[in-house]
Amino acid sequence: MIVRNCAVWLLIGASLAQTPALAQSSPTVPLSERNVFPIGTGGLVLCTGQASATDPALIDMFDRGYAIVCRDAAAAVGQVYALRARGGDPAERLATLRSEKARCAAAETSEIKGLGAVETLNCRLVAADVGYRVYVHRSGKTVTIAEGLAGYDDALRLALRSVAADRVIPGEIAIATTGIGDPTSFASVQAGALNSQRAFAEAYRRNNAGSFAESAEFFAVLTENRSEVSARAEALVNQALQKSNLGRYGEAELLFAEARTLAGGEPVAARRFRNYRAMHLLNQGFATEALSELDRPLEESEATASIAEGIIDPATAARLSAESPGAQRLAGFDGLTTQDRARVLDGQARQLRGVILRQQGRTEEAIAAMTRALDDLIAIRGGRIAATIWLRAQIFGELAAIAEASGDSVEAERRHREAVALLDASYPSSAAYFVAKGRLAGLLARAGRADEAIAIYREIVAGSGGSSGSARAIGTTLAPYFVLLSERAGDPAAVADMFAASQILLRPGAAQTQVVLARGLSEGSSEAARLFRQSVSLTREVERARVDLTRLAALPQGAGVAARATELRADIARMGQQQVATQARLADFPRYRVVAPGALALSDLQGRLRPGEVYYKLSVVDDALYAIIASSGSARALHLVLTPNQLEDRVNALRETITVTQNGAQVTYPFNVVLAHQLYDELFGTVHAEIAAATHLIFEPDGAMLRLPPNILVMDQAGVDAYRARVAASIDNEFDFRGLAWLGRDRDVSTAVSARAFSDVRATPPSRARGQYLGFGQNMPVVAGTATAAVGDGCTWPAAVWDQPISPDELFSARAALAMDSSGASDIVTGAAFTDSAIRGRADLNDFRILHFATHGLVTAPRPECPTRPALVTSFGDTESDGLLTFAEIFDLSLDADLIILSACDTAGRAGLAATREAGLTTGGDFALDGLVRAFIGAGSRLVVASHWPVPDDYDATKRLVSGMFEAPVGTSVAGALREAQHGLMVSADTSHPYYWAGFAVIGDGVVPVVHPPGAPQNQAPR
């Protein structure tokens, strides 16, 4: 098995002008991938350069030095050196420096595959008191040394083998992981480990590889450099393009605007801005506007004309050579002069023009533009430059599309295979490579060569490792695969394949957080669990500090800002080292040592399901919807007739009949039962028998269904007909929905955020808390002169938010119901004691297995121009209180809860990017369930009951729902208790409208009991 968790990085590069043969080699070498570029001889090499992490006199230009960076590690975990023996033993030079930080035992001999006997030193770092290991291999006049944290021994050994062989050696690395690290946050670590020269180069490589989110992280780090205006402009315009590639067009526009003011009229900068703006327009579907952007004259018109014709006269060359230091420094690293880069950008402009012309049906012009672009790119250094290789692959893909459209499938296949071959050589196992293979597979599928296509698609899914890190780039490419598999839905292997492929698709960030929580809970209160939680916390603190550092870069620079930036950089370095040391200790526990995550097998999910349970997984794939329905003994794959856009329209229409805001007031209309039954039929009609027979439906939503609980869908036509007949007889009956066969009437319903998260959480032990219940609510109104909550950007909530506190009745009803049980203590906090600062200051939160909040939820922004920062309203308290318990503050709480009840408005909503990053998270935020639900999961809750719309006070509906949950018989599951409480409102004419009973959803494993029956295993559902 091959893993992608570690990479060997050149520590810092010297100018490669003296070694031009290496100009096309890769700046990063993942140990498990052939991620190097071919040089002229066709051989594979690693980049060389000087290592400045030690005494500059230690290594000269002929030596090589690398850092080893691993996912989930906030700093480098080791180093590898290849040193020439000149006038002494080079290993002694490193030993002298090592003696300042580590205490080593006498050298021993150990065997390493492919190298034989190597000198080995077992040491301990003095400051961190953690194991440190050194390997020394001698071959001729070269001494290769790998040293680093002992917890990453697999990485050290494989790095030593790769550097000693001067090529990448594939191998297996089992390292300690928390799961909190994702490709994006890993990119932040990597960017921080490199000097700006190599960070720029790697940022471009990530872009070319299709890893847009990771590339954006690199460029975000580089925008912190304010000393070179043009370097900041280059980073900004690239960051803008990555945001556009990720669909965040508003953010992209702001970054483009800032970059435009910095770019000036330098020829390379002007071309870059022109091309990237055109791509931004193309991303939004504005082909005509993109073509106009490419036609727009550049500010450096004289240079533009000469370079466009391939002519570099002395005057133009002088201007190009005088380009900013930030851009010029790249020439030494990647072997490109500024003239080369200008030509590459002009070749890219022609390629973009060809793309647009093809989209407009101007085939001959498109072919001419792309053929010219190919010739131009090959003419630059013989086409060996990495950026030109990537562009050529893109052009081959476009030419393949033209050939297929003209009926020449042979030529189309040839072009697709050329693109795959280029990317396999330069960007193997990248999103770009997988997308190119996917396009080839799509061609084969359309040509009727289904078996060949499916084989390629399986390679893509397996190569992606079950991770959603490349979801945006790869998801659309997999669309034909889902079609092929759905045509074989009767084949169990095809169903399993679809289940595996669906896990690559983008999921809410809450899914990752739930997986991390499950891993942290798996060891209870052991030392391993403590180390795991400490590592997760430190990882978030490092990311928070990076966010603060980025924010400082946007402020007017002065002594105070500079001092704070210096302090933050020191904090990042310190916490990074602490986190890495923690990870190294975690490696002593086999449970946390992972080779590769992989996708959850369908059979593993089925093994978690109990009798009567059905798991229904909905997936949006491009412009189609698919579903998998599984029980412990069967599974089916479905291609739904409904499209994602149609689903969006139906969900919006249903929500508008539940509750809408008009003139500042909540208005409810008669629920559209006809549409509710239609949507049920479109989603579940073909598996109605399985749904009807289920006692517990576990629903994993996607698309618009993330915003709608499925229990409000109507299962049969007879009830709809009866309702319509009653309304026809008397309009007074239009709000009476009794008698309808709601999906949630006769079966428990839970919401899962991902199959992996559901499976992992189901296996976790229950809360160890001694206390049973802790309720919070009824904030104090704002008194005159009290400041309202605001953040640094001036986004303040009006005082009226605090002036209508929620009644605490449901809190007291819940506690009264629990008083009949002797399972533990309870407490209720209201009024002046209910402050955010008091909650954050409590040391006993993890002593309660149920936490209940009855207050207002703020899940939108106070003004349209403000970012979304979800929060719960509290009373104002001391000077550290702002009257809000925010997303980040909730995430920081230490809970050990079986159940969180959020009896507040819209608590199942999204978080937004700002709140997510402020909490130290780099994924999610754009999906429903990524807001307060995710925050409480991150704080330590296995299950969250949250609302999809404003909770009603009329008829004591919310009080009856929540109190009813606690009044259920001992041992009743949360999902079952909620269903019983909802049923009480369904059968009452006043509250039969779904607005009153259907808003709350059980997010997590709903079989967790509200109150455990005496003597029952606490993590088992009642039978």
Secondary structure, 3 states (H helix, E strand, C coil): CCCCCEEEEECCCCCHHHCHHHCCCCCEEECCCCCCCECCCCCECCCCCCCCCCCCCCCCCCCEEEEEEECCCCCCCEEEEEEECCCCCHHHHHHHHHCCCEEECCCEEEEECCCEEEEEEEEEECCCCCEEEEEEEEECCEEEEEEEEHHHHHHHHHHHHHHHHCCCCCCCCCEECCCCCCHHHHHHHHHHHCCHHHHHHHHHHHHHCCCHHHHHHHHHHHCCCCCCHHHHHHHHHHHHHHHHHCCCHHHHHHHHHHHHHHHCCCHHHHHHHHHHHHHHHHHCCCHHHHHHHHHCCCCCHHHHHHHHCCCCCHHHHHHHHCCCHHHHHHHHHHCCCHHHHHHHHHHHHHHHHHHHHHHCCCHHHHHHHHHHHHHHHHHCHHHCCHHHHHHHHHHHHHHHHHHHHCCCHHHHHHHHHHHHHHHHHHCCCCHHHHHHHHHHHHHHHHCCCHHHHHHHHHHHHHHCCCCCCCHHHHCHHHHHHHHHHHCCCCCHHHHHHHHHHHCCCCCCHHHHHHHHHHHHHCCCCCHHHHHHHHHHHHHHHHHHHHHHHHHHHCCCCCHHHHHHHHHHHHHHHHHHHHHHHHHHHHCCCHHHEECCCCCCCHHHHHHHCCCCEEEEEEEEECCEEEEEEECCCCEEEEECCCCHHHHHHHHHHHHHCCCEEECCEEECCCCCHHHHHHHHHHHHHHHHHHHHHCCEEEEECCHHHHHCCHHHCECCHHHHHHHHHHHHHCHHHCCCCCCCCECCCCCEEEECCCHHHHHHHHCCCCCCCCEEEEEEECCCCCCCCCCCCCCCCCCCCCHHHHCCCCCCHHHHHHHHHHHCCCCCCEEEEEHHHCEHHHHHHCCCHHHEEEEEEECCEECCCCCCCCCCCCEEECECCCCCCCCEEEHHHHHCCCCCECEEEEECCCCCCCCCHHHHHHCCCCCCCCCCCCCHHHHHHHHCECEEEEECCCCCCHHHHHHHHHHHHHHCCCCCEHHHHHHHHHHHHHCCHHHCCHHHHCCEEEEECCCCECCCCCCCCCCCCCC
